[in-house]
Amino acid sequence: MNFTKEACLFVIKNIASIEGEIVETVQKNVFKAINARLESRIKAIGGWKGRYQLATGEADETDFAPVTWPESQDGRYRASYTLGESGDKNSYWLSNALGVNGVKLCFQFWVHGGLGGRSKGDIERKVITVSNIAAVKEAGMILDEDKALCLPFVFDAETLAAEYRGGILSNNTKVPPGGAVRFMIVFYKLPKAITDFSVTAIEARMPLKQARITE
C-alpha cells in the first residue's frame, strides 16, 4: 500500500492523537453501535440474558446466554457466547474489527470452569468433538488456542466508514453557551502542485433563536 508524503507527515506530527483520542473515540462509537445491535437482536429472540459493553469504557465485556444457564456467585455466566478476538489481540478492538494483522473479531462459545456436574476438561473434550463435525466446519467455526469454539469475522472498512455516525453531527449537537469543541481538520488527496496551505475562519455567528408561538 502506497501513502503520500503528506499522509506520512500527518501521522508523524499527530501520532499522539491518532494512537489515543481519535482511535479511542471512533472505537467507542463503533462498538456502541455493535453492542446495541447485538442487544436488540438477542432481546428479539427472547429467553436470553446478556451484557453489551465491550470496548465502550464500561464493563468492557459483551456476552450473552440463555436465561436458564447458571451464573457464579459473582454474577459471571458459567457458560456464554462472547464477543472476543481470534489470535493475538491488537492494541485496539477496532483493529480486530477490521482484521488488522490477521486478527479478527469472533463469537466464542466460552465455558468458565465446570458446568452441569462436568469438569472443564470434560467440556473441552466435548467442544473439540463438536468442532470436528462437518456442518460446524462448513459454517466457518474453528477451535481457538483456548479450546473455545469460535466464529471469526471482520467488517469491511469501506462499509463501516459509510455507516459510521460518530463525529461532530452526533457528538457535538449540544454544546453549552461558552463551551468549546475540539476538532481536527484533515486534508486528503491534495493536488501535488500545492506546497503550502492554511485554514482561515471567515465568519462566526450565534445561532438564531427559535421563534415562540403564542396564541
C-alpha positions as CSV (number, residue, x, y, z in Angstrom):
1,M,0.0,0.0,0.0
2,N,1.4,3.4,-1.0
3,F,1.0,6.6,1.0
4,T,1.5,10.2,0.1
5,K,4.3,12.2,1.8
6,E,1.6,14.4,3.3
7,A,-0.2,11.4,4.9
8,C,3.1,10.2,6.4
9,L,3.9,13.6,7.8
10,F,0.4,13.9,9.2
11,V,0.9,10.7,11.1
12,I,4.3,11.7,12.4
13,K,3.1,15.1,13.7
14,N,-0.1,13.8,15.2
15,I,0.8,10.3,16.4
16,A,-0.3,11.0,20.0
17,S,-3.8,12.0,18.9
18,I,-4.1,9.2,16.4
19,E,-3.0,6.5,18.9
20,G,-5.1,7.9,21.7
21,E,-8.1,10.2,21.4
22,I,-9.1,9.7,17.8
23,V,-8.9,5.9,17.7
24,E,-10.5,5.6,21.1
25,T,-13.3,7.9,20.2
26,V,-14.0,6.1,16.9
27,Q,-13.7,2.7,18.5
28,K,-16.1,3.6,21.3
29,N,-18.7,4.9,18.7
30,V,-18.3,1.8,16.6
31,F,-18.7,-0.7,19.4
32,K,-21.6,1.2,20.9
33,A,-23.4,0.5,17.7
34,I,-22.2,-3.1,17.5
35,N,-23.3,-3.7,21.1
36,A,-26.7,-2.0,20.6
37,R,-27.4,-4.1,17.5
38,L,-26.4,-7.3,19.3
39,E,-28.6,-6.4,22.3
40,S,-31.6,-5.7,20.1
41,R,-31.1,-9.0,18.2
42,I,-30.7,-11.1,21.3
43,K,-33.7,-9.5,23.0
44,A,-35.8,-10.1,19.9
45,I,-35.1,-13.9,20.2
46,G,-36.4,-14.0,23.7
47,G,-35.3,-16.1,26.7
48,W,-31.7,-14.8,26.7
49,K,-29.7,-12.6,29.0
50,G,-26.7,-10.5,28.2
51,R,-24.2,-7.7,28.9
52,Y,-23.3,-5.5,25.9
53,Q,-20.4,-3.1,26.8
54,L,-17.3,-4.3,25.0
55,A,-14.8,-1.6,24.1
56,T,-17.0,1.2,25.4
57,G,-15.1,2.0,28.6
58,E,-17.6,0.5,30.9
59,A,-17.7,-3.2,31.9
60,D,-15.7,-3.9,28.7
61,E,-17.4,-7.2,28.0
62,T,-20.1,-8.4,25.7
63,D,-21.6,-11.8,26.3
64,F,-25.0,-13.5,26.3
65,A,-26.6,-16.8,27.3
66,P,-30.0,-18.5,27.7
67,V,-31.6,-17.4,30.9
68,T,-31.6,-21.0,32.1
69,W,-27.8,-21.2,32.1
70,P,-26.3,-20.8,35.6
71,E,-24.2,-17.9,37.0
72,S,-21.5,-17.9,39.6
73,Q,-21.8,-16.1,42.9
74,D,-20.2,-13.0,41.5
75,G,-22.7,-12.9,38.6
76,R,-20.4,-14.2,35.9
77,Y,-22.0,-16.6,33.4
78,R,-20.7,-20.1,33.8
79,A,-21.1,-20.5,30.1
80,S,-21.9,-18.0,27.4
81,Y,-21.4,-16.7,23.9
82,T,-18.8,-14.0,24.0
83,L,-17.7,-11.3,21.5
84,G,-13.9,-11.7,21.5
85,E,-10.9,-11.9,19.2
86,S,-9.2,-14.8,17.4
87,G,-5.5,-14.8,17.7
88,D,-3.2,-12.4,19.5
89,K,-5.1,-9.2,20.2
90,N,-4.1,-5.9,18.5
91,S,-3.7,-2.7,20.5
92,Y,-7.3,-1.7,19.8
93,W,-10.5,-3.6,19.4
94,L,-11.2,-1.5,16.3
95,S,-8.1,-3.1,14.7
96,N,-9.6,-6.5,15.4
97,A,-12.9,-5.5,13.9
98,L,-11.1,-4.5,10.6
99,G,-8.8,-7.6,10.5
100,V,-5.5,-5.8,11.1
101,N,-2.5,-8.2,11.3
102,G,-4.8,-11.1,10.6
103,V,-6.6,-10.8,13.9
104,K,-10.4,-10.9,13.7
105,L,-13.4,-10.5,16.0
106,C,-15.3,-13.6,16.7
107,F,-18.2,-15.1,18.6
108,Q,-16.9,-17.6,21.1
109,F,-18.7,-20.3,23.0
110,W,-17.0,-20.0,26.3
111,V,-17.2,-22.2,29.4
112,H,-15.8,-20.8,32.7
113,G,-15.0,-23.8,34.9
114,G,-17.2,-26.9,35.4
115,L,-20.8,-26.9,34.3
116,G,-23.7,-29.3,34.9
117,G,-21.6,-31.6,37.1
118,R,-18.9,-31.9,34.4
119,S,-15.4,-30.8,34.7
120,K,-13.9,-28.1,32.5
121,G,-11.7,-30.8,30.9
122,D,-14.8,-32.9,30.0
123,I,-16.5,-29.9,28.4
124,E,-13.3,-29.0,26.4
125,R,-13.2,-32.6,25.0
126,K,-16.9,-32.3,24.1
127,V,-16.2,-28.9,22.4
128,I,-13.3,-30.5,20.4
129,T,-15.6,-33.2,19.2
130,V,-18.3,-30.7,18.1
131,S,-15.6,-28.7,16.3
132,N,-14.9,-31.6,14.0
133,I,-18.5,-32.0,12.8
134,A,-18.7,-31.3,9.1
135,A,-21.6,-28.9,9.4
136,V,-19.8,-26.9,12.1
137,K,-16.7,-26.6,10.0
138,E,-18.8,-25.6,6.9
139,A,-20.3,-22.8,9.0
140,G,-16.8,-21.3,9.4
141,M,-16.4,-22.2,13.1
142,I,-13.0,-23.0,14.4
143,L,-11.3,-24.1,17.6
144,D,-9.1,-21.4,19.0
145,E,-6.0,-21.8,21.2
146,D,-8.0,-21.6,24.3
147,K,-10.2,-24.6,23.2
148,A,-13.2,-22.3,22.7
149,L,-15.4,-22.8,19.6
150,C,-15.5,-19.5,17.7
151,L,-16.8,-17.9,14.5
152,P,-14.3,-15.3,13.2
153,F,-15.4,-12.3,11.2
154,V,-14.3,-8.8,10.2
155,F,-16.0,-5.7,8.9
156,D,-15.3,-4.2,5.5
157,A,-13.6,-0.9,6.1
158,E,-15.4,1.0,3.4
159,T,-18.8,-0.3,4.6
160,L,-18.0,0.6,8.2
161,A,-16.9,4.1,7.2
162,A,-20.1,4.6,5.2
163,E,-22.2,3.7,8.2
164,Y,-20.2,5.5,10.8
165,R,-22.3,8.0,12.6
166,G,-19.7,9.3,15.1
167,G,-18.1,12.7,14.9
168,I,-19.5,16.2,15.0
169,L,-23.0,15.5,13.8
170,S,-23.9,13.1,16.6
171,N,-21.4,14.1,19.4
172,N,-21.4,17.9,19.3
173,T,-25.0,18.9,18.9
174,K,-25.5,20.1,22.5
175,V,-22.6,22.5,23.1
176,P,-23.5,24.7,26.1
177,P,-23.1,28.5,25.8
178,G,-19.4,29.4,26.3
179,G,-18.4,25.8,25.7
180,A,-15.8,24.6,23.3
181,V,-15.4,21.6,20.9
182,R,-12.0,20.3,20.0
183,F,-11.7,19.2,16.4
184,M,-9.1,18.4,13.7
185,I,-9.1,19.2,10.0
186,V,-7.6,16.6,7.7
187,F,-6.7,17.4,4.0
188,Y,-6.9,14.3,1.9
189,K,-5.5,13.8,-1.7
190,L,-4.2,17.3,-2.1
191,P,-3.1,18.4,-5.6
192,K,0.7,17.8,-6.0
193,A,1.2,21.4,-7.1
194,I,0.2,22.7,-3.6
195,T,3.1,23.1,-1.3
196,D,1.6,25.4,1.4
197,F,-1.9,25.9,2.6
198,S,-3.8,27.4,5.6
199,V,-7.3,27.5,7.1
200,T,-8.9,30.8,7.9
201,A,-12.1,31.4,9.9
202,I,-14.3,33.6,7.7
203,E,-17.3,34.1,10.0
204,A,-18.8,33.0,13.2
205,R,-22.3,33.9,14.5
206,M,-24.7,33.0,17.2
207,P,-27.5,30.6,16.1
208,L,-30.9,32.2,15.5
209,K,-33.2,31.9,18.5
210,Q,-36.2,29.7,18.0
211,A,-39.3,31.8,17.5
212,R,-42.0,31.4,20.1
213,I,-45.5,30.6,19.0
214,T,-48.2,32.3,21.1
215,E,-52.0,32.1,20.7
